[in-house]
Amino acid sequence: MSSPQNIDVLIIGAGAAGLMCAANAAARGRNVVVVDHANKVGKKILMSGGGRCNFTNMEVLPKHYLSANPHFFKSALARFTQWDFIALVLKHGVAYHEKKLGQLFCDNKAQDILDLLLDECAEAGASIFTHCDIKTIEALSAEHAPARYKVATSLGDYLCESLVIATGGLSIPTMGATGFGYQVAEQFGLALKPRTAGLVPFTLSPTQLEQFKDCVGNAAEVTVTCGTQSFTENLLFTHRGLSGPAILQISSYWQPGQNLEINLLPQLDLVDYLTRQQQERPKVLLTTLMSELLTKSIAQSFCSFVTEIRPVNQYTPKEIQAIADLFHKWEIMPAGTEGYRTAEVTLGGVDVDGLSSKTMEAKNQPGLFFIGEVVDVTGHLGGFNFQWAWASGFAAAQFV
């Protein structure tokens, strides 16, 4: 490309949001080009959901999202719902199933969702190029209209009327994640909210790891609470600390220095249970009883905090209460998180107060749009981040 190529829409980032935007903008008759620095598109789609892509959720509500402005995302989510994406899945004959908590997964593999998006792009006439590095982005003066931006890339220069930033966040750098989208926002005077790793495992201190070393690989369904937020799902003990869906969910609400309160037996009143066992099975050891409720390793690790292991009938009501508190109100302060290396999402990002909730366009910069994870909107685990990608990509596509 010796001279700049004139196009309507240039989308930087060929992930979930970028491809969704491309397909829908091209379907409106816009001349759309998508570029990505990676060697192939949709890498995070392919690795998501254990390779089966948890592409949306049966119940998508505002409570499933975090943002400094808790109203911003409502408009886009209302205009492209989970049912709209499910209709697309059905159109392309992608087999899927519902797992727990409304989570929808491909029956086969995540490639089915990527193929769906690529087929939609091809059908609408959007062009996609990989191995493309962005060198500079320049806003053009009115005399170049309708072109508003000149983007210099390793594949040549583009003049475009609309520029869409769909470059994602900082999570999983091995997948090619960079802070590029934030740099573009800063270049054009948009504010950024602080960024941290979200949906990420916790690390524990060496002392804590030693205490729970026998639990590594063991899981339990727990209720984990941080501040006013709680989640009831699985917890997994790891070599580095704590993981599992309950932990990933609460990590988005945790701040360094905060304690977690974990109920290891959320479906049971342990005082009531142990009191009954004192009558029904008085000679059974506490460790034996607890090993029936939790894995043997977890039961024994927590029983080690009890002063003395005795047959259950030898504990006073006060001691029974203390044992119950140990399992129902386990308090632990994580040392930190595993960071962006394993985080599923990036919290924070482009301040939504600088964007139109209807169009995803920058209020101070006509023709510049931000969609997907680069924006300060983060969903819970369970298909909610993909739904935000679809909805924000669709919203921008109507106006680019």
C-alpha positions as CSV (number, residue, x, y, z in Angstrom):
1,M,0.0,0.0,0.0
2,S,2.0,3.0,-1.2
3,S,-0.8,5.6,-0.8
4,P,-3.2,5.5,2.1
5,Q,-6.3,3.3,1.7
6,N,-9.6,5.1,2.2
7,I,-12.1,3.1,4.2
8,D,-15.1,3.8,6.3
9,V,-14.2,1.9,9.5
10,L,-10.9,0.6,10.9
11,I,-11.2,-1.7,13.9
12,I,-8.1,-2.4,15.9
13,G,-8.4,-5.7,17.6
14,A,-9.8,-9.0,16.2
15,G,-11.2,-10.4,19.4
16,A,-14.9,-10.9,20.5
17,A,-15.9,-7.2,20.5
18,G,-13.9,-6.3,17.4
19,L,-15.3,-9.1,15.2
20,M,-18.8,-8.5,16.4
21,C,-18.5,-4.8,15.5
22,A,-17.0,-5.6,12.2
23,A,-19.7,-8.0,11.1
24,N,-22.5,-5.7,12.1
25,A,-21.0,-2.5,10.7
26,A,-20.2,-4.3,7.4
27,A,-23.8,-5.6,7.3
28,R,-24.9,-1.9,7.2
29,G,-22.9,-1.4,4.0
30,R,-19.8,0.1,5.6
31,N,-16.4,-0.6,4.2
32,V,-14.7,-2.3,7.3
33,V,-11.2,-3.4,7.9
34,V,-10.1,-5.2,11.1
35,V,-6.4,-5.4,12.0
36,D,-4.7,-7.3,14.8
37,H,-1.0,-7.5,15.9
38,A,-1.3,-11.2,16.7
39,N,-0.6,-14.1,14.4
40,K,-4.2,-15.3,14.5
41,V,-7.6,-13.8,15.6
42,G,-9.8,-14.6,18.6
43,K,-7.1,-16.2,20.8
44,K,-9.0,-15.5,24.1
45,I,-12.2,-16.9,22.6
46,L,-10.4,-20.1,21.8
47,M,-9.0,-20.6,25.3
48,S,-12.1,-19.5,27.2
49,G,-14.3,-21.9,29.1
50,G,-11.7,-24.6,29.1
51,G,-11.7,-24.5,25.3
52,R,-15.5,-24.6,25.0
53,C,-16.2,-20.9,25.3
54,N,-18.8,-19.8,27.9
55,F,-20.3,-17.4,25.3
56,T,-23.2,-15.9,27.3
57,N,-25.5,-16.5,30.3
58,M,-29.2,-17.1,30.5
59,E,-29.6,-14.3,33.1
60,V,-27.8,-11.1,32.3
61,L,-28.5,-8.3,34.9
62,P,-26.7,-5.1,36.0
63,K,-25.7,-6.8,39.2
64,H,-23.3,-9.0,37.1
65,Y,-21.1,-6.1,36.1
66,L,-18.7,-3.7,37.8
67,S,-18.0,-0.2,36.6
68,A,-17.3,3.2,38.2
69,N,-20.6,4.2,36.5
70,P,-23.1,1.3,37.2
71,H,-25.6,2.7,34.7
72,F,-23.4,3.0,31.6
73,F,-23.6,-0.6,30.4
74,K,-27.3,-1.0,30.7
75,S,-28.1,0.6,27.4
76,A,-25.9,-1.6,25.2
77,L,-26.9,-4.8,27.1
78,A,-30.6,-4.0,26.6
79,R,-30.1,-3.5,22.8
80,F,-28.2,-6.7,22.2
81,T,-29.2,-9.3,24.7
82,Q,-28.2,-12.9,25.4
83,W,-31.2,-14.0,23.4
84,D,-29.8,-12.1,20.3
85,F,-26.5,-13.9,20.6
86,I,-28.3,-17.3,21.2
87,A,-30.2,-16.6,17.9
88,L,-26.9,-16.1,16.2
89,V,-25.6,-19.4,17.6
90,L,-28.8,-21.2,16.4
91,K,-28.5,-19.6,13.0
92,H,-25.0,-21.1,12.6
93,G,-26.0,-24.5,14.0
94,V,-23.6,-24.3,16.9
95,A,-24.5,-27.0,19.4
96,Y,-24.5,-25.7,23.0
97,H,-25.6,-26.6,26.5
98,E,-26.4,-24.9,29.8
99,K,-24.1,-25.6,32.8
100,K,-24.8,-24.4,36.3
101,L,-25.9,-20.9,37.0
102,G,-27.2,-20.2,33.5
103,Q,-23.8,-20.5,31.8
104,L,-23.9,-21.5,28.1
105,F,-21.1,-23.5,26.6
106,C,-20.4,-25.0,23.2
107,D,-20.9,-28.7,23.0
108,N,-17.8,-29.1,20.8
109,K,-15.2,-26.4,21.0
110,A,-14.7,-22.6,21.2
111,Q,-13.6,-22.6,17.6
112,D,-17.4,-22.9,16.7
113,I,-17.9,-19.4,18.2
114,L,-14.9,-17.9,16.4
115,D,-16.0,-19.5,13.1
116,L,-19.5,-18.0,13.6
117,L,-18.0,-14.5,13.9
118,L,-15.6,-15.0,11.0
119,D,-18.5,-16.3,8.9
120,E,-20.6,-13.3,9.8
121,C,-17.7,-11.0,8.8
122,A,-17.1,-12.8,5.5
123,E,-20.8,-12.7,4.7
124,A,-21.0,-9.0,5.3
125,G,-17.7,-8.3,3.5
126,A,-15.4,-7.1,6.4
127,S,-11.7,-7.6,5.8
128,I,-9.4,-9.0,8.5
129,F,-5.6,-8.8,8.7
130,T,-3.3,-10.2,11.3
131,H,0.5,-9.5,11.9
132,C,-0.4,-5.8,11.8
133,D,1.4,-3.4,14.1
134,I,0.1,0.1,14.6
135,K,2.7,2.8,14.2
136,T,0.9,6.1,14.6
137,I,-2.7,7.4,14.9
138,E,-3.4,10.9,13.7
139,A,-6.6,12.9,13.9
140,L,-7.2,14.7,10.6
141,S,-8.5,18.2,10.1
142,A,-11.9,18.9,8.5
143,E,-10.4,19.4,5.0
144,H,-9.9,15.6,4.9
145,A,-13.5,14.8,5.5
146,P,-15.1,12.3,5.5
147,A,-11.8,10.8,6.7
148,R,-11.2,11.7,10.4
149,Y,-8.1,9.5,11.2
150,K,-4.9,8.5,9.5
151,V,-3.5,5.2,10.9
152,A,0.0,4.1,9.9
153,T,0.5,0.4,10.2
154,S,3.1,-2.2,9.3
155,L,0.7,-3.2,6.4
156,G,0.4,0.4,5.1
157,D,-1.6,3.5,5.9
158,Y,-5.4,3.8,6.3
159,L,-7.7,6.9,6.2
160,C,-10.9,6.2,8.0
161,E,-14.0,8.0,9.1
162,S,-14.5,5.8,12.2
163,L,-11.8,4.2,14.3
164,V,-12.8,1.5,16.8
165,I,-10.4,0.4,19.6
166,A,-11.2,-3.2,20.6
167,T,-7.8,-4.2,21.9
168,G,-8.8,-5.7,25.2
169,G,-7.1,-5.3,28.5
170,L,-3.9,-6.4,30.2
171,S,-5.0,-10.0,31.2
172,I,-3.0,-13.0,29.9
173,P,-0.1,-11.2,28.2
174,T,1.0,-14.6,26.7
175,M,-2.1,-14.2,24.5
176,G,-0.8,-10.9,23.2
177,A,-2.5,-8.6,25.6
178,T,-1.1,-5.1,25.7
179,G,-2.0,-1.6,27.1
180,F,-2.3,-0.2,23.5
181,G,-6.0,0.8,23.9
182,Y,-5.2,2.8,27.0
183,Q,-2.4,4.6,25.2
184,V,-4.9,5.6,22.4
185,A,-7.3,6.9,25.0
186,E,-4.6,9.0,26.7
187,Q,-3.5,10.3,23.3
188,F,-7.0,11.7,22.7
189,G,-7.5,13.1,26.2
190,L,-9.8,10.4,27.6
191,A,-9.5,9.6,31.3
192,L,-8.6,6.1,32.6
193,K,-9.7,4.3,35.7
194,P,-7.0,2.4,37.6
195,R,-6.5,-1.1,36.2
196,T,-6.0,-4.3,38.2
197,A,-6.3,-8.0,37.5
198,G,-9.8,-9.4,37.9
199,L,-11.3,-12.9,38.0
200,V,-7.9,-14.1,39.3
201,P,-6.6,-16.6,41.8
202,F,-5.2,-15.5,45.2
203,T,-1.7,-16.2,46.5
204,L,-1.1,-17.0,50.1
205,S,1.9,-16.3,52.4
206,P,4.5,-19.1,52.9
207,T,3.1,-19.6,56.4
208,Q,-0.4,-20.0,55.1
209,L,0.8,-22.3,52.3
210,E,2.5,-24.5,54.9
211,Q,-0.8,-24.6,57.0
212,F,-2.8,-25.8,54.0
213,K,-0.2,-27.8,52.0
214,D,-2.1,-31.1,52.5
215,C,-5.2,-29.5,50.9
216,V,-3.6,-28.8,47.5
217,G,-5.8,-30.2,44.7
218,N,-8.8,-30.4,47.1
219,A,-12.0,-28.5,46.4
220,A,-15.2,-27.6,48.4
221,E,-18.3,-25.6,47.6
222,V,-18.1,-22.6,49.8
223,T,-19.5,-19.1,50.4
224,V,-16.8,-16.5,50.2
225,T,-17.5,-13.0,51.4
226,C,-15.5,-9.8,51.0
227,G,-17.2,-6.7,52.3
228,T,-20.8,-6.8,51.2
229,Q,-20.2,-9.1,48.3
230,S,-20.6,-12.9,48.5
231,F,-20.4,-15.9,46.1
232,T,-21.3,-19.5,46.6
233,E,-19.3,-21.8,44.3
234,N,-16.3,-24.0,44.4
235,L,-13.0,-23.2,46.0
236,L,-9.8,-25.0,45.0
237,F,-6.6,-25.1,47.1
238,T,-3.5,-24.7,44.9
239,H,0.3,-24.8,45.3
240,R,0.2,-21.0,45.2
241,G,-3.0,-20.3,47.2
242,L,-6.7,-20.3,46.4
243,S,-8.5,-20.6,43.1
244,G,-11.8,-21.9,41.8
245,P,-14.9,-20.0,40.6
246,A,-15.8,-18.6,44.1
247,I,-12.4,-17.2,44.5
248,L,-12.2,-15.8,40.9
249,Q,-15.5,-14.1,41.4
250,I,-14.7,-12.4,44.8
251,S,-11.2,-11.3,43.5
252,S,-12.8,-8.6,41.5
253,Y,-14.1,-7.0,44.7
254,W,-11.0,-7.6,46.9
255,Q,-8.5,-4.9,47.8
256,P,-5.0,-5.7,49.2
257,G,-5.1,-5.9,53.0
258,Q,-8.7,-7.1,53.1
259,N,-9.8,-10.3,54.8
260,L,-11.9,-12.9,53.2
261,E,-14.5,-14.8,55.2
262,I,-15.1,-18.3,53.9
263,N,-17.9,-20.6,55.0
264,L,-16.7,-24.1,54.2
265,L,-20.1,-25.6,54.8
266,P,-22.7,-23.1,53.5
267,Q,-25.5,-25.6,53.2
268,L,-25.2,-26.9,56.8
269,D,-25.7,-25.6,60.4
270,L,-22.6,-27.3,61.9
271,V,-23.7,-26.6,65.5
272,D,-27.0,-28.3,64.9
273,Y,-25.3,-31.1,63.0
274,L,-22.6,-31.8,65.7
275,T,-25.2,-31.6,68.5
276,R,-27.3,-34.3,66.8
277,Q,-24.2,-36.4,66.3
278,Q,-23.5,-36.2,70.0
279,Q,-26.7,-38.1,70.5
280,E,-26.7,-40.4,67.6
281,R,-22.9,-41.3,67.3
282,P,-21.3,-40.1,70.5
283,K,-18.1,-42.1,70.2
284,V,-17.2,-40.9,66.7
285,L,-14.1,-38.6,66.5
286,L,-14.5,-35.1,65.3
287,T,-12.1,-35.6,62.4
288,T,-14.1,-38.6,61.2
289,L,-17.3,-36.6,61.2
290,M,-15.8,-33.6,59.4
291,S,-14.2,-35.9,56.8
292,E,-17.7,-37.0,55.9
293,L,-18.6,-33.4,55.1
294,L,-15.4,-32.3,53.4
295,T,-12.5,-34.0,51.8
296,K,-10.3,-35.8,54.4
297,S,-7.4,-33.4,53.7
298,I,-9.5,-30.2,54.2
299,A,-11.2,-31.7,57.3
300,Q,-8.0,-32.7,59.0
301,S,-6.2,-29.4,58.1
302,F,-9.0,-27.4,59.8
303,C,-9.4,-29.8,62.7
304,S,-5.7,-29.2,63.4
305,F,-6.8,-25.8,64.7
306,V,-9.0,-27.4,67.3
307,T,-7.2,-27.7,70.7
308,E,-7.9,-31.4,71.1
309,I,-9.5,-34.0,68.9
310,R,-11.9,-36.1,70.9
311,P,-15.1,-38.2,70.5
312,V,-17.9,-35.7,69.6
313,N,-19.8,-36.3,72.8
314,Q,-16.9,-34.9,74.9
315,Y,-17.2,-31.3,73.5
316,T,-19.2,-28.7,75.5
317,P,-21.7,-26.5,73.7
318,K,-19.2,-23.6,73.8
319,E,-16.6,-25.8,72.2
320,I,-19.1,-27.0,69.5
321,Q,-19.8,-23.4,68.7
322,A,-16.0,-22.6,68.4
323,I,-15.6,-25.6,66.0
324,A,-18.6,-24.4,64.0
325,D,-17.1,-20.9,63.7
326,L,-13.8,-22.4,62.5
327,F,-15.6,-24.0,59.5
328,H,-18.3,-21.4,58.9
329,K,-16.2,-18.3,59.5
330,W,-12.7,-19.0,58.2
331,E,-11.0,-15.6,57.9
332,I,-7.9,-15.4,55.7
333,M,-6.0,-12.5,54.2
334,P,-4.5,-13.3,50.8
335,A,-1.0,-12.2,50.2
336,G,-2.0,-11.0,46.8
337,T,-3.3,-12.3,43.4
338,E,-1.5,-14.1,40.6
339,G,-1.9,-10.9,38.6
340,Y,-2.4,-10.4,34.9
341,R,-0.6,-13.7,34.0
342,T,-3.6,-15.8,34.8
343,A,-6.4,-13.1,35.2
344,E,-9.4,-13.6,33.0
345,V,-10.2,-9.9,32.8
346,T,-8.8,-6.4,33.5
347,L,-10.8,-4.3,36.0
348,G,-10.9,-0.6,35.2
349,G,-9.9,1.0,31.8
350,V,-11.3,3.8,29.7
351,D,-13.5,5.9,31.9
352,V,-17.0,5.4,30.6
353,D,-18.0,9.0,31.6
354,G,-16.0,10.0,28.5
355,L,-18.1,7.7,26.2
356,S,-21.6,7.7,24.9
357,S,-23.5,4.8,26.4
358,K,-25.6,4.6,23.2
359,T,-22.8,4.6,20.6
360,M,-19.6,3.9,22.6
361,E,-18.1,6.9,20.8
362,A,-15.7,9.3,22.7
363,K,-17.6,12.4,23.6
364,N,-14.6,14.7,23.0
365,Q,-13.4,12.9,19.8
366,P,-15.9,12.3,17.0
367,G,-15.4,9.0,15.2
368,L,-13.3,7.4,17.9
369,F,-15.0,4.4,19.6
370,F,-14.0,2.0,22.5
371,I,-15.6,-1.4,22.9
372,G,-15.1,-4.6,25.0
373,E,-12.6,-5.1,27.8
374,V,-10.6,-1.9,27.2
375,V,-13.6,0.0,28.7
376,D,-14.2,0.2,32.4
377,V,-16.9,-2.5,32.4
378,T,-16.1,-5.9,33.9
379,G,-18.5,-8.8,34.1
380,H,-18.6,-11.7,36.6
381,L,-17.4,-15.1,35.6
382,G,-20.1,-17.0,33.7
383,G,-20.3,-15.6,30.1
384,F,-21.0,-12.0,31.2
385,N,-17.7,-10.6,29.7
386,F,-18.5,-12.1,26.3
387,Q,-22.0,-10.7,26.5
388,W,-20.5,-7.2,27.1
389,A,-18.2,-7.8,24.1
390,W,-21.2,-8.7,21.9
391,A,-23.4,-5.9,23.2
392,S,-20.7,-3.1,23.0
393,G,-19.5,-4.2,19.6
394,F,-23.1,-4.3,18.3
395,A,-23.8,-0.8,19.8
396,A,-20.8,0.8,18.1
397,A,-21.5,-1.0,14.8
398,Q,-24.8,0.9,14.4
399,F,-23.0,4.3,14.4
400,V,-19.5,3.8,12.9
